[in-house]
């Protein structure tokens, strides 16, 4: 889901990495549900992608649903 938001914003993983200070591999793992982001890292991505409260809530619900599996 974050990948969709990033692509909609026309930002590459490399650019998001520069903006947030996160490693590109970390961004890849978060986007592909390989890891749950730390709160501070998630906040950096939310700000960089200018996500709305609705988008944030939708993504958090998806994370919670996948975690329960």
C-alpha positions in Angstrom: 0.0 0.0 0.0 2.8 2.4 0.8 4.3 1.6 -2.6 1.1 2.7 -4.2 1.2 6.0 -2.3 4.8 6.5 -3.2 4.2 5.8 -6.9 1.2 8.1 -6.9 3.5 10.8 -5.5 5.9 10.0 -8.3 8.8 9.4 -5.9 11.3 6.6 -6.4 12.5 4.4 -3.5 15.8 6.2 -3.8 14.3 9.6 -3.6 12.1 8.5 -0.6 15.3 7.2 1.0 17.0 10.6 0.5 13.9 12.5 1.9 13.5 10.2 5.0 17.0 9.2 5.7 15.9 5.5 5.6 17.9 2.9 3.7 16.3 2.0 0.4 16.3 -1.7 1.4 14.3 -0.8 4.5 11.8 1.0 2.3 11.6 -2.0 0.0 11.0 -4.3 3.0 8.3 -2.1 4.4 6.5 -1.7 1.0 6.6 -5.4 0.4 5.3 -6.3 3.9 8.6 -8.0 4.9 8.8 -5.9 8.0 6.5 -3.7 10.1 8.0 -0.2 10.2 9.1 1.4 13.5 6.8 4.3 14.5 9.4 6.9 13.8 10.2 5.5 10.4 6.6 5.2 9.5 6.1 8.8 10.5 8.9 9.9 8.2 7.3 8.1 5.3 3.9 9.5 6.1 5.2 13.1 6.1 7.3 12.5 2.9 4.3 11.1 1.1 1.9 13.6 2.5 -0.6 11.0 3.4 -4.1 11.9 4.7 -5.5 10.7 8.0 -7.7 8.3 6.0 -4.8 6.8 4.1 -2.8 6.4 7.3 -5.8 4.6 8.9 -6.3 2.4 5.9 -2.7 1.4 5.9 -2.5 0.7 9.7 -5.6 -1.5 9.4 -3.9 -3.5 6.7 -0.7 -3.9 8.8 -2.8 -5.1 11.8 -4.8 -7.5 9.6 -1.6 -9.0 8.2 0.0 -9.2 11.6 -2.9 -11.3 12.9 -2.4 -13.9 10.2 
